[in-house]
Amino acid sequence: MGRRTATRRPRATALVGAALLTNVAVAGCAWFGDDGTNATQVLDLAVGDCVVTPDDVQAELTDVTTVACDAPHQMEVYALVPDALDGPEAHPGVDALAAFADGVCAERFAGYVGVDYRDSDLFLTYLLPSARGWSEGDTTVTCLVTTTGEQLTASVAGSRR
């Protein structure tokens, strides 16, 4: 279905560049570059942020490149879901979080894009909290809309794509 998962780690981890691919870990300041890009910690992503897919695949992500949505990009944050699975004390595991994210991200897709996920030419992906991040209070799933490789040059909010 074009879904990709990732897990998040806490802010205290070292920065590691990475691509958002199946079972990639992530973590979460933003600074502005001269080229109009921002290095944004994944824990600081907000709904409406447009994200450039990182070049390298790594086991952990701490930051991503964000751009203005009229600049070429591959993904856009469309939902932040705090307290995944009601935030149990122990990390529920990647499989349980992925199953939760599959449902909740598909459910929230239409509210942002304006068309049901099943009728869209776009795809969804998500970032999941890591076990370490979970133990430090990060229980948020980040839902992102993406394409199959083509670049977006506008926000998909309300686009009905």
C-alpha positions in Angstrom: 0.0 0.0 0.0 3.0 2.4 -0.1 3.2 2.7 3.7 6.5 3.2 5.3 7.1 3.1 9.0 9.7 4.7 11.2 10.3 4.9 15.0 11.2 8.1 16.9 13.9 8.5 19.5 14.2 11.3 22.1 15.8 14.7 21.5 18.9 13.7 23.5 20.1 11.3 20.8 22.9 12.2 18.4 21.7 13.5 15.0 21.6 10.9 12.3 20.5 11.7 8.7 18.2 9.0 7.2 15.5 8.2 4.7 12.0 7.3 5.8 11.7 3.7 4.8 10.2 0.6 6.4 11.2 0.1 10.0 13.5 3.1 10.3 13.9 4.7 13.7 13.7 8.4 14.2 14.1 11.1 16.8 13.4 14.6 17.1 15.5 22.8 16.7 15.2 24.0 13.4 17.7 26.3 11.7 17.4 28.0 8.4 19.7 27.3 5.5 20.7 29.8 2.8 18.9 27.5 0.3 15.5 27.9 1.9 15.6 24.5 3.7 15.4 23.9 7.4 16.9 21.1 9.4 14.1 20.2 11.7 14.2 17.6 14.5 11.5 15.1 13.9 10.0 15.7 17.4 9.5 19.3 16.3 7.5 18.5 13.1 4.1 20.2 12.9 1.0 19.6 10.7 1.6 21.3 7.4 5.4 20.9 7.4 6.7 19.8 4.0 9.6 17.4 4.1 12.3 16.4 1.7 13.1 12.7 1.8 16.6 12.2 3.2 19.1 10.6 0.8 20.6 8.0 3.1 18.8 5.1 4.8 19.7 4.8 8.5 18.4 2.9 11.4 17.5 6.1 13.3 16.3 9.6 12.3 16.7 12.6 14.4 16.2 15.4 11.9 14.7 15.9 8.4 14.9 18.7 5.9 11.7 20.8 5.7 11.0 23.3 3.0 8.2 25.8 2.0 5.5 23.7 0.5 5.9 25.5 -2.9 9.4 24.1 -3.1 10.0 20.5 -4.4 9.4 17.9 -1.6 8.1 14.4 -1.2 6.2 14.4 2.0 3.9 16.5 4.1 2.9 16.1 7.8 -0.9 15.9 8.0 -1.5 14.6 11.6 0.1 14.2 14.9 -1.5 11.6 17.1 -0.3 11.9 20.8 -0.7 9.1 23.3 -0.7 6.3 20.7 -2.5 3.3 22.2 -3.4 5.4 25.2 0.3 5.7 26.1 0.8 2.5 28.1 3.9 2.6 30.4 5.8 0.0 28.4 6.6 0.4 24.7 3.9 -1.7 23.0 6.2 -2.8 20.2 6.6 -1.8 16.6 3.9 -4.2 15.3 1.3 -2.9 17.6 2.3 0.7 16.9 2.3 0.1 13.1 -1.2 -1.5 13.3 -2.4 1.6 15.2 -0.7 4.0 12.8 -2.1 2.2 9.7 -5.6 2.8 11.1 -5.4 6.3 12.6 -3.3 7.7 9.7 -5.8 6.4 7.1 -8.7 7.7 9.2 -7.2 11.2 9.4 -6.1 11.4 5.7 -9.4 12.6 4.3 -9.7 15.4 6.9 -6.5 16.9 5.6 -6.3 16.0 1.9 -10.1 16.2 1.3 -10.6 12.7 -0.2 -10.6 9.2 1.4 -7.2 7.5 1.4 -8.6 4.6 -0.7 -9.6 7.1 -3.5 -6.4 9.1 -3.5 -3.4 9.0 -5.8 -1.2 9.8 -2.7 0.1 7.5 -0.1 0.7 7.6 3.6 3.6 6.9 5.8 4.3 7.5 9.5 6.9 8.0 12.2 6.6 5.8 15.3 8.2 6.4 18.8 11.1 4.2 19.7 11.2 2.2 22.9 13.7 4.7 24.4 11.6 7.7 23.3 8.5 6.1 24.7 10.1 5.6 28.1 10.9 9.4 28.0 7.4 10.4 27.2 7.3 10.4 23.4 4.1 8.5 22.5 3.2 10.5 19.3 2.6 9.0 15.9 3.4 11.4 13.0 1.4 10.8 9.9 2.8 12.0 6.5 1.3 12.0 3.0 3.7 11.1 0.3 4.0 10.1 -3.4 5.6 7.2 -5.3 8.6 9.3 -6.2 7.2 12.3 -8.0 7.9 15.6 -6.3 5.2 17.7 -4.8 5.3 21.5 -5.4 2.3 22.6 -3.3 0.6 21.6 -0.1 -1.8 18.7 -0.4 -4.1 20.2 2.2 -7.6 20.2 0.7 -6.2 19.2 -2.7 -8.6 16.3 -3.1 -5.9 14.3 -4.7 
